[in-house]
């Protein structure tokens, strides 16, 4: 596993949490929720891509 992926996920988490707090304090709760969901989708896409790479590697390893 690449350490850069962990740092990217952590950076996205920090950015989303700061944006969520700023938007919540300014009374824009719906936009804060959408920001959180967008961050979650981005991270999930990154993780799914890595899982896909893992499956391809296992497939090549066992010659399937």
C-alpha positions in Angstrom: 0.0 0.0 0.0 1.2 3.4 -0.9 1.7 5.8 2.0 0.7 8.7 -0.3 -2.9 7.3 -0.4 -3.2 7.5 3.3 -1.9 11.1 3.3 -4.4 12.0 0.5 -7.3 10.5 2.4 -6.2 12.3 5.6 -5.9 15.7 3.7 -9.3 15.3 2.2 -10.7 14.4 5.7 -9.2 17.5 7.2 -10.3 19.8 4.4 -13.9 18.4 4.5 -14.1 18.8 8.3 -12.9 22.4 8.2 -15.4 23.2 5.4 -18.1 21.5 7.3 -17.5 23.5 10.4 -17.3 26.8 8.5 -20.5 26.1 6.6 -22.3 24.9 9.7 -21.4 28.0 11.7 -22.6 30.3 8.9 -26.0 28.6 8.9 -25.6 26.6 5.7 -26.2 23.1 7.1 -27.4 21.7 3.8 -24.3 22.7 1.9 -22.2 21.4 4.8 -23.9 18.0 4.4 -23.3 18.0 0.6 -19.7 18.9 1.2 -19.3 15.9 3.5 -21.0 13.6 1.1 -18.8 14.8 -1.8 -15.7 14.2 0.3 -16.9 10.7 1.2 -17.6 9.9 -2.5 -14.1 11.1 -3.5 -12.4 8.9 -0.8 -14.6 5.9 -1.7 -13.7 6.3 -5.4 -10.0 6.3 -4.4 -10.4 3.2 -2.2 -12.4 1.3 -4.9 -9.7 2.0 -7.4 -7.1 0.6 -5.1 -9.3 -2.5 -4.4 -9.7 -3.0 -8.2 -5.9 -2.9 -8.5 -5.6 -5.4 -5.7 -8.0 -7.8 -7.5 -6.1 -7.4 -10.8 -2.9 -8.2 -9.0 -4.4 -11.4 -7.3 -5.8 -12.4 -10.7 -2.4 -12.1 -12.4 -0.7 -13.8 -9.5 -2.9 -16.9 -9.7 -3.2 -16.8 -13.5 -7.0 -16.6 -13.5 
